[in-house]
Amino acid sequence: MRQNGFRAVGGLAQALTSGLARKGAGGGRVASIVRLRSDWPNIVGPELARCTQPEALITGRGGRSGAKLLRLKVAGAAALEVQHMSTQIVERVNAYFGHRQIDDIRLMQGAIARAAGRAPIPKPAPEAVAKADAQVAQVQDPDLRAALARLGARIATNPTGRRGVLLGALGTLFFARSSRAQFDDSAKYLAAVEGDHVLGSPDALNIIIDYFSLTCPHCANFNAAVLPTVRKEWIDTGKAKLIMRHFPSDGIATHASLLAECAGPAKFYTTLDALFKAQIDWLTAPDPDAEMIKVLVAEGVKAEAATACFADDRLLNKVIADVQSGQALKVNSTPTLFINEQFYGMPGDGADGISAILRQVGR
């Protein structure tokens, strides 16, 4: 990736996004601590969240060389109890991220800032519950089916609610420890299926499928540093086609996915590119939804229409279908690439690595 450079887009947001993502751990730490802070009650539970607060992710300090540590602020009276629960906290954080994000925690005493109280989430109406159950009735895995049903019902009841509304559903799917496939015919997802966004000639023999999350800094790096070269050498020349599928890693990413679909299929890749370029802006904003809507407004979508997309069942069904296909293919991180029906994760050497694979397995 570093050899190909970044597309000249002109704008501080793109430079920040690409730079953080390219640095790997640095960009990951920025995005990760933001997610930890916003989602902390969902990760450790309300009791621990009341007396603790994530402060920073650090490497190689205050512990063994290379250890990944979470610096955790704790109210003084609770410090001893939290220290005894450190192993459990580490396990919960790593389960949330789906990989070993931290090795240990380091406590610092201090006052815990109290977030402004949120309005209670209204209980889904019976008709919303019934509609959501019907939408996911064909999902075979009972845990997945229940999570998706809850998500659909809560969105229908509170379509413009902030990220807390969605965190228990698609985020859980992404980081779930179970890797059971949802369908026996998972091989069908290694080709274009109905609803896919195909970039390039539909008749191209080589096929690249990318599962992405819009809050993933490495996905933003792929969009900025890798995709332009792959597009120029393989897609625009008719040698390959690209399909990008949603695999949101948290509630913020789920809302971003809905907005990526908002402008319609013809503008999907343009909208996706705009959201990735502005990732650092909306990901770190006090209200990510409002900041993302600004991106769509700049792309010609009215603010009212963009807000309405959060409650659009058709768009939600598309995101759910992509998540189901990723679960069936046992995707557990982003970006994840499949090239000509073979799993490659995220190939090293960026565009050069992808080109090398296509020359080897290409048609």
Buried (B, 14 or more C-beta within 10 A) or exposed (E): BEEBEBBEBEEEBBBBBBBBBBBEEBBBBBBBBBBBEBBBBBBBEEEBBBBBBBBBBBBEEEBEEEBBBBBBBBBEEBBEEBEEBBEEBBEBBBBBBBEEBBBBBBBEEEEBEEEEEEEEEEEBEEEBBEBBBEBBEEBEBEEBBBBBBBBBBBBBBBBEBBBBBBBBBBBBBBBBEEEEEBBEEBEEBBEBEEEBBBBBBEEBEBBBBBBBBBBBBBBBBBBBBBBBBBBEBBBEEEBBBBBBBBBBBBBBBBBBBBBBBBBEEEBBBEBBBBBBBBBBBBBBBEEBBEBBBBBBEEBEBEEEBBBBBBBBBEBBBBBBBBBBBBBBBEBBBBBBBBBBEEEBEBBEBBBBBBBEBBEEEBE
